[in-house]
Amino acid sequence: MVKSLRESKAKLSELVDLASRGEDVLISVRGKVKARLTGVQMPLPATTGAKWARELRGLHRAYSSGKASVSIDQILSAQRADRG
């Protein structure tokens, strides 16, 4: 969608809403596109890291015999090998 600068000023909140829903809004000055309004990529939720840490601890317990500890690097290498 292309809007003139004048129209963009008048309807900025509407254009921000469109951009937040994934539509790119191009803003033109005297018929030439000068700017683009886009939505932002939201970061992954913090729970993703916590979930990964829990899974890693579980894997560590599963691979650990109690006598000789398996390193995290060894666990990650094994997991990567399982993926193909």
FIKOL-974646 format. One record per residue (C-alpha): residue number from 1; x, y, z. Coordinates in Angstrom, 2 decimals. Layout:
<pts>
@pagu=NUM, u=X, v=Y, w=Z
...
</pts>
This chain:
<pts>
@pagu=1, u=0.00, v=0.00, w=0.00
@pagu=2, u=1.37, v=3.43, w=-0.92
@pagu=3, u=0.20, v=6.58, w=0.87
@pagu=4, u=1.28, v=10.16, w=0.47
@pagu=5, u=3.04, v=11.89, w=3.35
@pagu=6, u=0.05, v=14.18, w=3.86
@pagu=7, u=-2.37, v=11.25, w=4.00
@pagu=8, u=0.02, v=9.31, w=6.27
@pagu=9, u=0.11, v=12.16, w=8.78
@pagu=10, u=-3.67, v=12.27, w=8.89
@pagu=11, u=-4.09, v=8.50, w=9.30
@pagu=12, u=-0.92, v=7.46, w=11.13
@pagu=13, u=-2.63, v=5.32, w=13.78
@pagu=14, u=-4.56, v=3.43, w=11.08
@pagu=15, u=-1.35, v=2.85, w=9.10
@pagu=16, u=0.51, v=1.67, w=12.21
@pagu=17, u=-2.31, v=-0.80, w=12.83
@pagu=18, u=-2.02, v=-2.11, w=9.27
@pagu=19, u=1.75, v=-2.47, w=9.61
@pagu=20, u=1.38, v=-4.30, w=12.92
@pagu=21, u=-0.81, v=-6.85, w=11.14
@pagu=22, u=1.92, v=-7.54, w=8.58
@pagu=23, u=1.15, v=-5.13, w=5.75
@pagu=24, u=3.97, v=-2.91, w=4.48
@pagu=25, u=2.96, v=0.72, w=4.09
@pagu=26, u=5.06, v=2.78, w=1.70
@pagu=27, u=5.07, v=6.54, w=2.19
@pagu=28, u=5.66, v=8.79, w=-0.78
@pagu=29, u=6.70, v=12.41, w=-1.13
@pagu=30, u=5.88, v=14.08, w=-4.44
@pagu=31, u=5.16, v=10.70, w=-6.02
@pagu=32, u=8.41, v=9.03, w=-4.95
@pagu=33, u=8.53, v=6.41, w=-2.21
@pagu=34, u=10.66, v=7.74, w=0.65
@pagu=35, u=9.87, v=5.45, w=3.60
@pagu=36, u=8.38, v=2.13, w=4.58
@pagu=37, u=6.31, v=1.39, w=7.68
@pagu=38, u=6.49, v=-2.27, w=8.72
@pagu=39, u=5.55, v=-4.32, w=11.75
@pagu=40, u=8.22, v=-5.49, w=14.15
@pagu=41, u=9.29, v=-9.08, w=14.74
@pagu=42, u=8.31, v=-10.00, w=18.25
@pagu=43, u=11.05, v=-11.74, w=20.24
@pagu=44, u=10.52, v=-15.29, w=21.39
@pagu=45, u=8.86, v=-15.54, w=24.77
@pagu=46, u=11.19, v=-15.91, w=27.73
@pagu=47, u=9.58, v=-19.25, w=28.50
@pagu=48, u=11.23, v=-20.71, w=25.39
@pagu=49, u=14.66, v=-20.42, w=27.01
@pagu=50, u=13.38, v=-21.84, w=30.28
@pagu=51, u=11.76, v=-24.76, w=28.47
@pagu=52, u=14.98, v=-25.46, w=26.59
@pagu=53, u=16.95, v=-25.40, w=29.86
@pagu=54, u=14.52, v=-27.89, w=31.47
@pagu=55, u=14.82, v=-30.21, w=28.48
@pagu=56, u=18.60, v=-29.97, w=28.59
@pagu=57, u=18.67, v=-30.80, w=32.32
@pagu=58, u=16.42, v=-33.79, w=31.64
@pagu=59, u=18.71, v=-35.00, w=28.88
@pagu=60, u=21.69, v=-34.56, w=31.16
@pagu=61, u=20.03, v=-36.73, w=33.81
@pagu=62, u=19.07, v=-39.33, w=31.19
@pagu=63, u=22.60, v=-39.61, w=29.83
@pagu=64, u=24.36, v=-39.35, w=33.16
@pagu=65, u=25.10, v=-42.63, w=34.94
@pagu=66, u=26.07, v=-40.95, w=38.16
@pagu=67, u=29.65, v=-42.23, w=38.00
@pagu=68, u=31.09, v=-40.26, w=35.14
@pagu=69, u=29.26, v=-37.15, w=34.06
@pagu=70, u=28.41, v=-36.62, w=30.41
@pagu=71, u=29.21, v=-33.12, w=29.21
@pagu=72, u=26.58, v=-30.82, w=27.79
@pagu=73, u=28.56, v=-30.73, w=24.53
@pagu=74, u=28.32, v=-34.51, w=24.24
@pagu=75, u=24.56, v=-34.39, w=24.81
@pagu=76, u=24.06, v=-31.66, w=22.21
@pagu=77, u=26.20, v=-33.56, w=19.70
@pagu=78, u=24.12, v=-36.69, w=20.23
@pagu=79, u=20.88, v=-34.75, w=19.83
@pagu=80, u=22.12, v=-33.14, w=16.61
@pagu=81, u=23.19, v=-36.53, w=15.25
@pagu=82, u=19.70, v=-37.90, w=15.97
@pagu=83, u=18.12, v=-35.12, w=13.88
@pagu=84, u=19.94, v=-36.19, w=10.78
</pts>
